[in-house]
Amino acid sequence: MKSWRYFIGFMAVMLYGGCGGEIVEPESVDADHSITYYAQPPHNKESVGYLLANTDFVDLAPIGSSPYTLLISVGDKKGQEAVDYIRQKEGSPIKSIQEVYSGLAGNAKMYRVVTDKYFQSRNFYVSESYRTNQSKAGAYDINVLPYITVKMHAGQDVSSVEEEYKSVLKLYRENDDGTFLFSCSFKTSYEVLMLSIHVYDKLEVAWAEPVLLRQ
């Protein structure tokens, strides 16, 4: 496999919603709105990243101190209600919230949120912030969008990816360069990063990368 050392982690995400390493327990849970609050992101101390087309692994360092800059994607009324609830409740951890445009959201709204606590919900997608050195200008911070770009090997049909990952990936569009953009139904950036590596491992796939948004 191209990246066998990440396969176990991905399977843990698929089966249990997480992987090995230090477990960060939630500080509180709001069952009415399906929101879980953490003092820091659950995978804050784990090695994460993605594979480039040339098979180099790009390390992404989670930004591990408060305040956190999160990217939230809201696709329906429940998700918007959950975000509004967090923002308006007494003692809200949110310091600021701003709508952002990614060019990919379709009918979904995306927000950049600065918050004292990390939170996640089954009603919206959330990406924590990561620092990367993939620039001659030096380090910069990014969020991960809930999309994965896939390039197939010559003569291979993208339907093999659609079929194997139909529970979590949906073909969004074919790009002019022959790559395919998939939207992902996972709810956290950690899951999207792990999934992109697993898709990369398919023999029919030339490469697969998550879509990043620079801060």
C-alpha positions in Angstrom: 0.0 0.0 0.0 1.1 3.6 -0.7 0.6 4.6 2.9 0.0 1.5 5.0 1.0 3.1 8.3 -2.2 5.2 8.1 -4.6 2.4 7.3 -5.2 1.3 10.9 -6.0 4.9 11.9 -8.5 5.3 9.1 -10.3 2.0 10.0 -10.6 3.2 13.6 -12.2 6.4 12.3 -14.7 4.4 10.2 -15.5 2.0 13.1 -15.2 4.1 16.2 -14.9 7.8 15.2 -11.3 8.1 16.3 -8.0 6.3 16.6 -5.4 5.4 19.0 -3.3 7.8 21.0 -4.1 10.0 23.9 -7.9 10.4 24.5 -9.2 13.8 25.2 -12.4 13.6 27.1 -15.2 16.1 26.4 -15.8 18.9 29.0 -19.6 18.8 28.4 -22.3 17.6 26.1 -25.4 19.4 25.0 -27.7 16.6 24.0 -30.5 18.8 22.9 -28.4 20.3 20.1 -26.0 17.4 19.7 -22.9 19.5 20.5 -19.8 18.3 22.4 -17.4 20.8 23.9 -13.7 20.1 24.5 -10.9 22.1 26.2 -8.8 21.2 23.1 -9.5 19.2 19.9 -9.7 15.4 20.5 -6.9 14.6 18.1 -4.8 17.6 19.0 -1.6 15.6 19.8 -1.8 13.2 16.9 0.3 13.3 13.8 -2.0 14.3 10.9 -1.5 15.3 7.3 -2.0 14.2 3.7 -0.2 12.8 0.7 0.8 14.9 -2.3 0.6 13.6 -5.9 4.3 12.8 -5.7 3.7 10.6 -2.6 5.4 13.1 -0.2 3.6 13.3 3.1 2.6 16.8 4.2 2.6 17.1 8.0 -0.1 19.3 9.5 0.5 20.5 13.0 -2.8 21.1 14.9 -2.8 24.4 16.6 -3.1 23.3 20.2 -3.8 26.4 22.2 -6.8 28.5 22.8 -8.3 30.5 21.2 -9.0 28.1 18.3 -9.9 29.3 14.8 -12.4 26.8 13.4 -14.0 26.5 10.0 -17.7 25.4 10.2 -19.8 24.3 7.3 -23.5 24.4 7.8 -25.7 22.6 5.3 -29.2 22.7 6.7 -31.5 24.3 9.3 -30.5 22.0 12.1 -26.8 22.9 11.6 -27.6 26.7 11.5 -29.7 26.4 14.7 -26.8 24.6 16.5 -24.3 27.3 15.5 -26.7 30.1 16.5 -27.4 28.4 19.8 -23.6 28.2 20.6 -23.1 31.9 19.6 -26.1 33.2 21.6 -26.0 31.1 24.7 -24.9 32.5 28.1 -21.2 32.1 28.6 -20.6 31.3 24.9 -17.0 30.3 24.1 -17.3 32.0 20.7 -15.3 35.2 20.5 -16.0 36.1 16.9 -17.8 34.5 13.9 -17.5 35.6 10.2 -19.1 34.1 7.1 -16.4 33.0 4.5 -16.6 32.1 0.8 -14.8 29.1 -0.4 -16.3 28.7 -3.9 -17.3 25.1 -3.0 -20.0 25.3 -0.5 -23.0 25.2 -2.8 -26.0 25.8 -0.6 -24.0 25.4 2.6 -22.8 28.4 4.6 -19.2 28.5 5.9 -18.1 30.4 9.0 -14.7 31.1 10.5 -15.1 31.0 14.2 -12.7 32.1 16.9 -13.5 30.3 20.1 -12.1 29.6 23.6 -13.2 25.9 23.4 -13.3 23.4 20.6 -16.7 22.0 19.8 -18.2 19.6 17.3 -21.7 18.3 16.3 -23.3 15.8 14.1 -25.3 18.7 12.7 -22.4 20.6 11.1 -18.9 20.1 9.8 -15.9 21.5 11.7 -12.2 21.9 10.9 -9.7 22.8 13.5 -6.6 24.9 12.4 -3.4 23.4 11.3 0.0 24.8 10.5 1.9 23.7 7.4 5.3 24.5 5.9 4.3 23.8 2.3 5.4 27.2 1.1 8.7 28.9 0.3 7.4 31.9 2.3 7.3 29.8 5.4 4.6 28.4 7.7 1.0 29.4 7.4 -2.3 28.2 8.9 -5.1 26.3 7.1 -8.4 24.7 7.6 -9.6 21.5 5.8 -12.8 21.7 3.7 -15.1 18.7 3.6 -14.0 17.9 0.0 -11.4 15.6 -1.5 -9.9 15.9 -5.0 -9.2 12.6 -6.8 -7.0 11.8 -9.8 -7.5 8.4 -11.4 -4.8 6.5 -13.2 -5.2 6.4 -17.0 -7.9 4.1 -18.2 -9.5 3.8 -14.7 -13.1 4.8 -14.0 -14.0 7.1 -11.1 -17.0 4.9 -10.5 -14.8 2.5 -8.4 -14.3 5.3 -5.9 -18.0 6.3 -6.0 -19.0 2.7 -5.3 -16.5 2.0 -2.5 -17.1 5.2 -0.6 -20.7 5.9 -1.4 -21.6 6.1 2.2 -19.3 9.1 2.8 -18.3 10.6 -0.6 -20.5 12.1 -3.3 -19.2 13.3 -6.7 -19.5 17.1 -6.7 -18.0 17.8 -10.2 -15.3 16.8 -12.7 -12.7 19.5 -13.1 -11.2 20.7 -16.3 -7.9 19.0 -15.5 -9.4 15.6 -15.4 -9.6 15.4 -11.6 -12.8 14.7 -9.7 -14.0 16.7 -6.7 -15.9 14.8 -4.0 -17.9 16.2 -1.1 -17.5 14.3 2.1 -20.2 13.7 4.7 -17.8 13.3 7.6 -18.1 15.9 10.3 -14.5 16.7 11.3 -11.3 17.6 9.5 -9.5 14.7 11.2 -11.8 12.2 9.5 -11.5 13.9 6.1 -7.7 13.8 6.3 -7.7 10.1 7.2 -10.2 9.4 4.4 -8.1 11.2 1.8 -5.1 8.9 2.6 -7.3 5.8 2.4 -8.6 6.8 -1.0 -5.1 7.5 -2.2 -4.3 3.9 -1.4 -6.6 2.5 -4.0 -4.7 1.0 -6.9 -7.0 2.7 -9.4 -6.2 6.1 -7.9 -3.2 8.2 -8.9 -3.6 10.6 -6.0 -6.1 12.1 -3.6 -5.8 15.2 -1.6 -8.0 17.1 0.8 -9.1 20.6 -0.2 -7.5 23.3 2.0 -8.5 26.9 2.8 -5.7 29.2 3.8 -6.5 31.5 6.7 
